Amino acid sequence: LRLRARTLGVLAAVWCVLGPVASHVLRAGRKAWPGDQPGFAALAAPGPLLRELTLTGYYPVLPWLTYLLAGMAVGRLDLRSPRVAAALAGGGAALAVAAWVGSALLLGLGGGARVLGSDLAERRYGTVPTDTWWWLAVEAPHTGTPFDLAHTTGTALMVLGVMLLLARAAPVLVWPLAAVGAIPLTLYTLHVTALALFPVEAAHAAGTSAGELLVTHLLAALVIGVAVRAAGRRGPLEAVVRALSGGARRAVVGGG
């Protein structure tokens, strides 16, 4: 919390590599796929619950700390500066391309794809198998590898930089997107809950295509985001997180 943007950026780059490596080592010998999602009953065993949330479960915290550190670094920059916005856009694009090319070279010319075989195409949820170190060369979505983390961080920085530049040129166009972006946790929770109650398979059975379902979710997010922003309110889950994180920050750095 007391670190400068440059230091946090360096830590994010270091953790982008060390986080997945630590996960690979600590999960050695365990099954590749996460188990059931933890429920309230898991609170009775806090040790295993902590291990699942940080290391072995769906989208574990350990490698995802890269995003937290990168986001904190960006938050300390002068985001009103066009030069900063351009640097985020260009640097993010370069990072994303470098991660994609690096993974492709290792898996192709390096021979990693031959080692991984058909398992390479399986969907992952934040962790990869630990039977070979070649898994850390994969760049596929949600694999939690150094290349995946670098690629997704790069694309996020690029989009942020472009949106900041667009906000200066045409703020009216960005206003609805900013409204949606102001309540991401609330909207994402609603999105996941809606998919659990009305999954893609049920949509197909009702004659709704996956594309139509996607458009419905996007429009719902836009309407809710704009309504909350127009009312001058904060998203309910964002308000809870702000209170908790604000209390933690004050405990560490004081109330200034």
C-alpha positions as CSV (number, residue, x, y, z in Angstrom):
1,L,0.0,0.0,0.0
2,R,3.0,2.3,0.5
3,L,4.8,1.4,-2.7
4,R,5.1,3.6,-5.8
5,A,3.9,2.7,-9.2
6,R,7.3,1.7,-10.5
7,T,7.9,-0.7,-7.6
8,L,4.4,-2.2,-7.9
9,G,5.0,-2.6,-11.7
10,V,8.2,-4.5,-11.1
11,L,6.5,-6.7,-8.5
12,A,3.7,-7.5,-10.9
13,A,6.2,-8.5,-13.6
14,V,8.1,-10.7,-11.1
15,W,4.9,-12.3,-9.7
16,C,3.7,-12.9,-13.3
17,V,6.5,-15.5,-13.4
18,L,7.0,-16.6,-9.8
19,G,3.3,-16.9,-9.0
20,P,2.6,-19.7,-11.6
21,V,5.9,-21.4,-10.8
22,A,5.1,-21.4,-7.1
23,S,1.6,-22.8,-8.0
24,H,3.2,-25.5,-10.1
25,V,5.6,-26.6,-7.3
26,L,3.1,-26.5,-4.5
27,R,0.4,-28.4,-6.5
28,A,2.9,-31.1,-7.6
29,G,1.2,-34.5,-7.4
30,R,-2.3,-33.2,-7.1
31,K,-5.1,-33.6,-9.6
32,A,-5.2,-31.1,-12.4
33,W,-8.8,-30.1,-12.1
34,P,-10.4,-28.3,-9.2
35,G,-13.1,-30.0,-7.1
36,D,-16.5,-28.8,-6.2
37,Q,-16.9,-25.1,-5.6
38,P,-16.7,-24.4,-1.8
39,G,-19.9,-23.6,0.0
40,F,-20.8,-22.4,3.5
41,A,-20.0,-25.8,4.9
42,A,-16.4,-25.3,3.9
43,L,-16.1,-22.6,6.6
44,A,-15.9,-25.5,9.1
45,A,-12.5,-26.4,7.7
46,P,-10.7,-23.1,7.2
47,G,-7.3,-24.6,6.4
48,P,-8.4,-26.6,3.4
49,L,-10.7,-23.8,2.3
50,L,-7.8,-21.3,2.3
51,R,-5.7,-23.8,0.3
52,E,-8.5,-24.2,-2.2
53,L,-9.1,-20.4,-2.6
54,T,-5.5,-19.5,-3.0
55,L,-4.0,-22.5,-4.7
56,T,-6.0,-25.5,-5.9
57,G,-9.6,-24.3,-6.6
58,Y,-11.3,-22.4,-9.4
59,Y,-9.3,-19.3,-10.4
60,P,-7.0,-19.4,-7.3
61,V,-5.7,-16.2,-5.8
62,L,-1.9,-17.0,-5.9
63,P,-1.2,-16.4,-9.6
64,W,-4.0,-13.8,-9.9
65,L,-2.1,-11.5,-7.6
66,T,-0.3,-10.3,-10.8
67,Y,-3.5,-8.5,-11.8
68,L,-3.8,-6.9,-8.3
69,L,-0.3,-5.6,-8.3
70,A,-0.6,-4.3,-11.9
71,G,-3.9,-2.6,-11.1
72,M,-2.4,-0.9,-8.1
73,A,0.5,0.3,-10.2
74,V,-1.8,1.8,-12.8
75,G,-3.9,3.4,-10.1
76,R,-0.9,5.4,-8.9
77,L,-0.3,6.9,-12.4
78,D,-1.6,10.2,-13.7
79,L,-4.5,8.8,-15.7
80,R,-5.5,12.3,-16.9
81,S,-2.2,12.5,-18.9
82,P,-2.5,11.7,-22.6
83,R,1.2,10.5,-22.5
84,V,0.4,8.0,-19.8
85,A,-2.7,6.8,-21.6
86,A,-0.7,6.3,-24.8
87,A,2.0,4.5,-22.9
88,L,-0.5,2.1,-21.4
89,A,-2.1,1.4,-24.8
90,G,1.2,0.9,-26.6
91,G,3.0,-0.9,-23.8
92,G,0.0,-3.1,-23.2
93,A,-0.3,-4.1,-26.9
94,A,3.4,-4.9,-27.0
95,L,3.2,-7.1,-23.9
96,A,0.2,-8.9,-25.2
97,V,1.8,-9.6,-28.6
98,A,5.1,-10.6,-27.0
99,A,3.3,-13.1,-24.7
100,W,1.4,-14.6,-27.6
101,V,4.5,-14.9,-29.8
102,G,6.6,-16.3,-27.0
103,S,4.1,-19.0,-26.2
104,A,3.6,-19.9,-29.9
105,L,7.4,-20.3,-30.4
106,L,7.9,-22.4,-27.3
107,L,4.9,-24.7,-28.1
108,G,5.6,-24.8,-31.9
109,L,9.3,-24.6,-32.6
110,G,10.2,-25.6,-29.1
111,G,8.2,-28.8,-29.3
112,G,5.9,-28.1,-26.3
113,A,2.7,-28.9,-28.2
114,R,4.0,-32.4,-29.0
115,V,4.6,-33.1,-25.4
116,L,1.2,-31.8,-24.2
117,G,-0.7,-33.5,-27.0
118,S,-4.5,-33.4,-27.0
119,D,-4.6,-32.2,-23.4
120,L,-3.5,-28.8,-24.7
121,A,-7.1,-28.1,-25.9
122,E,-8.8,-28.8,-22.6
123,R,-10.5,-25.9,-20.8
124,R,-8.7,-24.8,-17.6
125,Y,-10.0,-22.8,-14.6
126,G,-6.9,-21.0,-13.3
127,T,-4.5,-24.0,-12.9
128,V,-2.7,-26.4,-15.3
129,P,-1.5,-29.9,-14.7
130,T,1.9,-30.4,-13.0
131,D,3.2,-33.5,-14.9
132,T,5.5,-31.4,-17.1
133,W,6.9,-27.9,-16.9
134,W,5.8,-27.4,-20.5
135,W,2.4,-26.4,-19.2
136,L,3.8,-23.1,-18.1
137,A,4.5,-22.2,-21.8
138,V,0.7,-22.3,-22.6
139,E,-1.1,-19.0,-23.2
140,A,-4.6,-20.3,-23.4
141,P,-7.4,-18.4,-21.5
142,H,-7.6,-19.0,-17.7
143,T,-4.6,-21.2,-17.5
144,G,-2.8,-19.0,-15.0
145,T,0.6,-19.4,-16.7
146,P,3.1,-16.6,-17.1
147,F,2.2,-16.2,-20.7
148,D,-1.6,-16.2,-20.0
149,L,-1.1,-13.6,-17.2
150,A,1.2,-11.4,-19.4
151,H,-1.2,-11.6,-22.4
152,T,-4.3,-10.7,-20.4
153,T,-2.6,-8.0,-18.4
154,G,-1.3,-6.5,-21.7
155,T,-4.7,-6.5,-23.3
156,A,-6.2,-4.9,-20.2
157,L,-3.6,-2.2,-20.2
158,M,-4.1,-1.6,-23.9
159,V,-7.9,-1.3,-23.6
160,L,-7.5,1.0,-20.6
161,G,-5.1,3.2,-22.5
162,V,-7.4,3.4,-25.6
163,M,-10.4,4.2,-23.4
164,L,-8.6,6.9,-21.6
165,L,-7.6,8.5,-24.9
166,L,-11.2,8.1,-26.2
167,A,-12.5,9.7,-23.0
168,R,-10.6,12.8,-23.8
169,A,-11.7,13.0,-27.4
170,A,-15.3,11.9,-27.0
171,P,-16.4,11.7,-23.3
172,V,-20.0,11.2,-24.2
173,L,-19.2,7.9,-26.0
174,V,-17.3,6.5,-23.0
175,W,-19.9,7.5,-20.4
176,P,-22.1,4.4,-20.7
177,L,-19.0,2.1,-20.7
178,A,-17.6,3.9,-17.6
179,A,-21.0,3.4,-15.9
180,V,-20.7,-0.4,-16.5
181,G,-17.1,-0.4,-15.4
182,A,-17.9,1.3,-12.1
183,I,-19.8,-1.7,-10.8
184,P,-17.9,-4.7,-12.2
185,L,-18.2,-7.0,-9.2
186,T,-22.0,-6.5,-8.9
187,L,-22.5,-7.1,-12.7
188,Y,-20.2,-10.1,-12.8
189,T,-22.0,-11.7,-9.9
190,L,-25.3,-11.1,-11.5
191,H,-23.9,-12.5,-14.8
192,V,-22.7,-15.7,-13.2
193,T,-25.8,-16.1,-11.1
194,A,-28.0,-15.7,-14.2
195,L,-26.0,-18.3,-16.1
196,A,-26.4,-20.7,-13.1
197,L,-30.1,-20.2,-13.1
198,F,-30.5,-20.1,-16.9
199,P,-27.5,-21.8,-18.4
200,V,-26.6,-21.9,-22.1
201,E,-28.0,-25.4,-22.5
202,A,-31.4,-24.2,-21.1
203,A,-31.3,-21.3,-23.5
204,H,-30.7,-23.6,-26.4
205,A,-33.7,-25.8,-25.3
206,A,-35.8,-22.6,-25.2
207,G,-34.8,-21.7,-28.7
208,T,-32.3,-19.0,-27.7
209,S,-28.8,-19.1,-29.3
210,A,-25.6,-18.4,-27.4
211,G,-25.2,-15.2,-29.3
212,E,-28.6,-14.0,-28.3
213,L,-27.9,-14.9,-24.7
214,L,-24.6,-12.9,-24.8
215,V,-26.4,-9.8,-26.2
216,T,-29.1,-10.1,-23.5
217,H,-26.4,-10.2,-20.8
218,L,-24.5,-7.2,-22.3
219,L,-27.7,-5.1,-22.6
220,A,-28.7,-5.9,-19.1
221,A,-25.2,-4.9,-17.8
222,L,-25.4,-1.6,-19.8
223,V,-28.9,-0.8,-18.5
224,I,-28.1,-1.6,-14.8
225,G,-24.8,0.3,-15.0
226,V,-26.3,3.4,-16.5
227,A,-29.2,3.3,-14.0
228,V,-26.9,3.0,-11.0
229,R,-24.6,5.8,-12.3
230,A,-27.5,8.1,-13.2
231,A,-28.8,7.6,-9.6
232,G,-25.4,8.7,-8.2
233,R,-25.1,5.4,-6.3
234,R,-22.3,2.9,-5.9
235,G,-22.9,-0.8,-6.7
236,P,-23.9,-2.8,-3.6
237,L,-21.0,-5.2,-3.8
238,E,-18.6,-2.4,-4.6
239,A,-19.8,-0.6,-1.5
240,V,-19.0,-3.6,0.7
241,V,-15.6,-4.1,-0.8
242,R,-14.8,-0.4,-0.5
243,A,-15.7,-0.5,3.2
244,L,-13.6,-3.5,3.9
245,S,-10.6,-2.4,1.8
246,G,-10.8,1.1,3.2
247,G,-10.7,-0.2,6.7
248,A,-7.7,-2.3,5.9
249,R,-5.9,0.6,4.2
250,R,-6.5,2.9,7.2
251,A,-5.2,0.2,9.5
252,V,-1.9,0.1,7.5
253,V,-1.3,3.6,6.3
254,G,-3.5,5.7,8.5
255,G,-6.5,7.9,7.6
256,G,-4.7,10.4,5.3
